[in-house]
């Protein structure tokens, strides 16, 4: 849900969700240096908060595959922030970048259906 704080920079409402995410961590030459599974904690049209168990070695551009109901969509993202939690996991703030219209439509439909189920 949106925060009314004047320092809030979010451009769209974030919905608390739990979606599975597969990710690939790549070096500056594009070689895969790590991969795994994670989960979303919240999602919006512009980005997501993702929790994973291991720190990314090169947290810049994320290659994500996100499960939205019955669809798995590839979403390019820019990692804005990575920090360790008190429990020893890592949280990534990911900004979605250059979404194809078909992916944006699936994301919009998912968010709309999620709101209707509340």
N, C-alpha and C positions, 0 to 999 in steps of 0.2 A: 504494500500500500504506500501511497505517496506520503512523504514527510513534508509538513508545511514550514519547516525551518527555512529561514531566509538564506542559509548557506547551502541548501539542497541544490545540486546541479543536475539531477536526473531530468531527462527530457520526456520520459513517459513512465507510466505507472509500472511498478515491479510487482509481480504476483509471486507469492510463496509457492514453490513447486518442488517436486522431487522427480527429476528426469535423469535417466542414465546418459552418460556422455563418454564416448571414447575419444582419446586425444593422442596426438603425436607431438613430441618435443623435437624440434629440428635445430641443427647448428646453423651458423651463418651461411654455409654453403648448401643448405637444404637437405643435408643427410639426417636421417632419423637417429636420434641419440637416446630416445626414451619414448615409451608409449604405455598406456594403461587405461583404466576405467575410473570414472569420477561420477559425481552427481551434482545436479543443480540445487541451489538453495532458493534462488528466485530467478525470474526471467522477465524480460520486457522485449519490446520491439527493437530496442537499441543495444541490449546486452544481457549478461547474466552474471550471477555470483555462483562460482563453481567450487566445490570442495573435493580435494584429492588427498591421497595419503603420502605422496612423495613430492618434493619440491622440483619444479622444472629447472633444468640447468640453463636454458636459454629462453627466458620468458619474454618474448617479444610478440611474435605472430603465432597464433594458435591455429592448429588444424583440428577442428572439432567435428564429431558426428554426434548429433543430438537426437534422442528418441522423443518424438512428439506423438503420443498415442500410438497408432499403428505405423507411423512413418518414421524413418530414420533419415535425417537431412544433414548434409555437409554444410557447415557454417564457418566461413572464415572470420577470424576475430583478432583483435589487437588486445593484448594483455596490458591493462592499465595499472594493475597492482597485484602483487603476490605477497602474502604474509602468513606466518605460522600462527596457528591457534594455540590456546592453552592446552588442548588435548594432543598436540603434536601433529595435527593435520595441516594442510595448506589451503588457503582460500585465494581464488583468483577472481579479480574483477575483469570481466571480458567485455569489450565493446565490439559489437558485430560490425563488420566492414564489408561494403560492396556486395550486399545481398542480391542475388538474382531475383527477379520478380516472382518466379514460382516459389522460391524459398520464403520470401517475404509473405506471400499469400498463405502458405502453410503455417507460418508463425502467427500471422494475424488470426487465422481460423482457429488455431489451437488456443490462443489467448482468449478469443471470444467464447469458445466452448467452455473454457475453464471458468470464466466469469458467470456463465449461465448456470453452471453446476453449483455455485455458491448459494 
